[in-house]
Amino acid sequence: MSELLTAPTLDEKLTAARTASIALAQASTAQKNAGLEAIAKAVEAGAERILPANELDLANGRENGMTQGLQDRLRLDESRLAGLAAATRDIVALPDPIGTVLRGSTLPNGLQLTQVRVPFGVVGAIYEARPNVTIDIAALALKSGNAVVLRGGSAAENTNRVLVELIQGALASVGLPADAVQTIDEFGREGATQLMQARGQVDVLIPRGSAQLIDTVVRESKVPVIETGAGVVHLFLDRTADADMASEIAVNSKVQRPSVCNALETLLVDTDAAERLLPPVLAALRDNGVTIHGDARTRELFPDAVPVTDDDWATEHMSLDLSVKVVDGLDEAIDHIRHYSTHHTESIVTNDMATANRFLAEVDSAVVMVNASTRFTDGGEFGFGAEVGISTQKLHARGPMGLPELTSTKWIVRGEGQVRG
C-alpha cells in the first residue's frame, strides 16, 4: 500500500512514458480513436472539476500581476471546454498517419524498399498559461502514436493537473496506457531543466509560449527541439488595397483575440495610399479599442495615435496595441518585415496580382497570405483538428503542426537472401 502512495520521480515518469509509447505505437486506429472520444467526453463531463481549478489559477495570476493577455490564454469556460472537446473529436475524423507509405522502390537486386511514417516515441512539451495546449497536444500525440510528457508551468498547474487526471482516466477506460500522458509540473523549473536534458528518454521537445521561454529551451535543451515562435505579425496595405477589405482584415487580425501568436502586431501602409487608407482603417481599429502606436507620418494623418518607439516594432504586444508605419512601397515593407519579423505570419491586402506574387515569393515566414486575416494561421482552421504549435523553423516542420509533424519515418527493407558484393 505504501508503494501506491509514493509519488513517482521524474525519471520514473519518463521511463513509464517510454513503456507507454511502445504500446501506443502498436495501437490500432480504432483503439486510438476510442481514446480520443473518451478524452472528449471526459472534458465535457469534467467541467465541475476543471473550472474551479482554472479559477484558482486565474486568481493566483491576478494576485501575481499576470497580464490581461496571459489571463485570456489561461482562462477556460464552458464554451472553450466545448471547443476543446470538438477539436478532439475532429482529430478522430483525420487520417491516421502511422504506417503511411511515403515512397518505395524495388532495387535491381530485388530488394523492396518502403519508407513509412512512424511515431517519434516520447514527445516533451514545455508551455505556459495555456491549458488548451494540454488537451491539444495529448490528443494529437495519441492519434500519432506518441506518449507525451507535459510541463505546463506554474501559472496553470491546478488546471493542468485536473486535465491530465481526466485524460489518464479516459485512456485507461478504453484499455490504453494511462502513462501515455503525464505532467511533470510538480517538479517545477528543475523538472523543466531535467526534461530538456533527457536526451535518450525524450525523442523531441516542443516549446510553446513567450519568446524568452522558447529561446531558453532552444539554447539549453539537449533533446532535439521543434522551435515554435513568438508572433510579431505584419499586415501590409498596398497602394491598390480596397479600404473596406483592409479595415475588415486589420480589425479581425488584431481584435478577434489579441493575446494569441497569430494576432496582428504591426500594420504597414503604402505611402501612395496612406491618405486614403489610414484614416478609415485606424478609425475602425480605434473604435474596437485598439491603441495606435504610429510613426510621424501616421500621426499626421491620424492624430489619435501615440508615438511609436523602436522597441514597438519588435514587440509581440498580446494586447489591443498596434504599431503602424507608412512605408515607401513594397520594397520598404518587405525590408521592414525582414528586419523585425519572427517568421510566423505576414499578410498583404492588394488588388495587384504582381505585387501579391512578389510578396508571397520574397517574404520568408511560415505562413504568407494575400487578402486574408492573419488569424487563420491555426491548426484547427487549416483542418488539422488542433495543433501542437506553429513552427517558425525550417527543419522537419514549418507552420501549424498537426498529426504528420508528430511523426518520423523509417525504411522497411524486404529481401530474399541478398548480400552486398
N, C-alpha and C positions, 0 to 999 in steps of 0.2 A: 504493500500500500504506500509506503514511504517513497518508493521509486516513482509512483504515479504523481506524487506531489512535488517532486523535484523538477524545477524548470530546466529545460534543455539549454545547453550552452549554444553560442552562435555556431561553433564548429559542428556541434551535433545537428543543428538545423540544416547546415549546408550539406552534411552527409546524408541526412534524410531527404533533402531536395534532390540530390543526385540519384538516390534509390528510386524516388518517385518518378524522376524523368525517364528512367529506363522502362518503367511500366507504361507511362504515358506514350512513349514512342511506339509502343506496340498496340495501343488502344485503337479500336475501330472508329470510323467517323460517327457511327450511330452512338457509341459509348460517349464520345466527346460531346456530341450534340445533346445527349441526355444530361450531361453535366452542366452544359450551358443553360438549358431550360430550368434545371434545378437552381442554378445561381439566380436567374431572373426571378423565379418565384420567391426565393429567399429574400431578395432585395425588396420586392413588393410587400411581402408579409412581415418584414423586419423593421418597418418604419418606426414602430413604438420603441425599438431599441436604438436605431440609428440616429433619429432626430434629436433625442435628449443628449446623446453623446456628442453630436455635432454642435449643439447649442453650448455645451460645456467648453468645447474647443473655441468657439466663437467668443464666448465670454472671457476666456483666458487671453485670446488675441486682442480683444478690445482693451483689456487691462494692461497689456504689454505694449500698447501703441501700434498694433498692426494696421497697415494702411487699408483704405477702403477697397483698393484693388485686390489685395490678398484676401480680405474678408469675403469678397464676392467669389473668389476661386474656392475658398474653404466652405462656403455655405451650401448646405443641402436642404431641400424642401420636398414636399410630396411630388411636385412637378419634375424636379430634377431626378428624383429616385425613379419615377416612371420613365424618364428618358434613358436612364442607365439600364433599366430592365429591357426597354425596347431595343437599345443598341446591342445588348447581349443576345437578344433573340435574332437580330439582324445577322449576327455572326453565324448563327445556326444555318441560315439560308445560303451562306457563302460556300464556294467550293473548298474542300479540304486540300491544302497544298501538298500534304505529305504523300510522297510516292509519285508525284507528278514527274513525268519524263520530260526533260528539257531538250535533250538531244541524244543521238545514238548512231552507231555505225557498226558495220562488220568489216574487220580488217582482212587483207588478202590471205592471212594465215588462218582465217576462220574464227578468230576471237570476236565475241559480240560485246560491244561497249554500250553502256547506257548510263547517262547522268540523270540522277533523280534528286528531288528535294527531300531533305531530312531535317528534323528539329535541331536547334542549337544544342539543347540539353537543359542547362540551367541558366536562366536569364535573371540578372540582377537589375533592379530599378531603384534609383535614388531620386526623390522628388520632394516637393514641399507644399503644404497647404492645399493639396488637390486630391481630396478623397475620391473624386470621379476616376482618377487615374488608377486607383486600387482595383476598381471593377473592370475598367477598360483593359488594362494590361493582363489581369488574371484571365479574362475571357479570351483575349487574343492568344495568350500563351497556351491555354488549354486546347483551343482548336488547332494550334500549330504543333501540339505535342510536346510543349516545353513545361518544365517546372519553373516557378518564379519566386524569387526572394525579394521582398519589398522593404525599402527603407523610406517611409513616407514622411518622416520629420516630426518633431515635437509638436508643431502647430496643429496637426490633425491626428495626434496619437490616439485619442479616445475614439474618434470616428473610425479610424483605420482598424483598430483592434476589434471593434464590433463587426465591421465589414469582413475582415479576414475570418473571424469565427463563423460567420454566416456562410461564407464561401466554402470553408473546410467542411462544415456540416452538409452542405449541398453536394459536394464531391463524394463524401462518404456514403450519402444516401443512395447513390447510383453505382457504388462499387469502385469508384476511382480513389486513388490515394489522397487523403486529406493533406499530406505533406507536400503536395504539388504546389500549394500556395501558402507562403509563410511571410510573416512580418518580423523584422528584427528591430523595430522601433524601441523596444525596451532596453536595447544596448546603447542607445544614444549615439553621440558623434563617434565614440570609439568603435561602435558597431559599423557605422558607415565606413570608417577607415579600414576596418578589417575586411569588409566586403570588397573594397577597392583593391585590397592586397591578395584576394583569394584566387589568384591565378591557378588553374588546375581544378578548382572546385566550382567556380563560376565561369561559364563559357563566354558571356558577353554582358556588358554593363551599359544601361541606358539612363542617362540623367535627364530630368525634366525640371525646369524651374528658372531661376534668375541666371543672368549671365555669370555672376560670381560663382554660383553653385556649379554650373556646367564647366566653367574654366577650372575650378578646383578638381572636379572629377577627371577631366581630361589630363591635367598635369600630374595628378597623384596616383592615378589608377595603374596597376599592373595588369588588370584584366582588360582585354580589348574593349574599346568604347565605341558605341554608335553615338555620335555627337548631335544632340538636338540644339536648337539655337534660340536665343532671345530674338524678339521681333521688332527691329527698327524698320518698320514697313512704310513704303513710299507709294504715293499716287501722283502721277504726272498728268496735268491737264494740258493737252496740246492746243495749239492755236485754232485747230478746227473743231475742238470739242463742243458738243451741244451742252448748253448751260443747264437745262433741266436734268439731263442724264448725269452731268458732272456733280450737281448738287445731290442727287439721289444716291449716287455711288459713294461720294465723300461722306455723307451723313451715315449711311449704313456701315461703311467701313470703320468709322470712328465710334459711333454711338451705340450700335446694337448691343455690344458687350465690350466696353473699353479695357477691361482688365486682362484680356487674353492676348496670346502672342501674334495672332493674325489681325489685330486691330491696327488701324492706320495711325502712324505717328508723325509723318512729315508729308505735307502737301506741297508740290512744286507746280508752278503755273507759268506757262509761256508768256513772255513779256508782250508779245503781239496780241494776246487775248486777255491780258490782265484786267484792263478796264471793263471788259465785257463780262468776264467770268468771276473775278474775285468778289465783287460786292454781293451778288446773289448767292454764291456758294458759301461764303463766310457768314452771311446773314442766316442762312439755313442752319449752319453749324452752331452759331451763337444761340439761335432760337431753341436749339436742343441742348443747351447748357455747356457748350464747348468754349473753353478759354483759348483764344487765338494768340500764339506767340509769333509775331511777324517780323520780317526784316523791314528795312526802311521803306522800300517801295510798297510793300504790303500795307504798312501803317498809313502811307499817303492815301491809299485807296480805301482803307478800312480803319478809321481812327479808333475803333473799339479794341484793336489789337494791342497787346502789351509787347514790349521789345523782346525779341528772341535773343538768346545767348549762344555762344559757340557750343556749350555743353548740350543745349537742347537738341542739336542736330543728331547727337549720338545717344539720345536718351529714349529708352522704352518707358514712356510715361505711365502706361497702365492706368490711365485716368482720363478725364474729359479735358485733356490739354493737347493741343496740336501745334506743331511747328510749321510755319508757312514761309515759302520763299518764291520770289519771282526770278525766273531764270531766262537766259538768252537762248531759248530754243532747245531742241532735243539734245544736242551735244552737251550743253551745260547740265541738263537734267541727268543724263547718263553719268557724267563725271561726278556729280554730287552723290548719286546713288552708289557709285563705285567706292567713293571715299567713306561714306557713313553707313552703308547697308550692312546688316548682319546676314545677308544672303538667304533671307526667309521668303518674303513675298513682295513683289512690286507689281503695280498695275498702271496702265495708261488709259486715258479717255481720249479718243481721237476718231475722226471720220476719214482719215487719210491712210489708205492701205499700206503705202510705202513706209510711212512713219511707224505704223504698228509693227510691220515686219522687222524694221531696224531695231525697235525696242525689244522685241522678242528675241532677236538674234544676239544683241550686244549686252543685254542685262544678264548678269551671271548670278541668278538666285535660284533657289529650289523650285519656286513657282513664279511664273511670269504671266501676267494677264492682260487682256485687252477688253476694255469696256465691261468690267465686272468688279464687284466688290471683293476686297481682299479677305473678307470673312468666309469666303468659300474654300480657303485653304484649310481643309479639315478632313480627317479620315471618314467621318460619317457622311459629309457632303460629297466626298469622292466615291462613295459607295462601298467603303471598306467595313461598314458596321460600326467601327470605333477606330481609334488609332493608338499606337504605342507612343507616338510623339511625331514631331516634324523634324526630320533630319536636314541639317544645313551643311553637312559634309558631302564629299563626293565619292567616298568608297562604300561599296555594298548597297547602301540605301540613300535616297535623297527625296525630300518632300514628305508628305504624310505617309507613315509606315503602318501597313496592315499585316495581314497574315503572311504573304510571301517574304516580307522583310524580316520575319522572325524565323526564317529557315536558312540552312546552309545546303550544300549539295554533297553527294558522294558518287563515285563511279562504281558501277556494277560491271564486273568482267566475267563472262562465261566462256569457258573453254572446253576442249575435249582432249586434254593432254599436251597442248602445245608447249614447247620450250623455246627459249630465245637462243638463236645461233650466234 
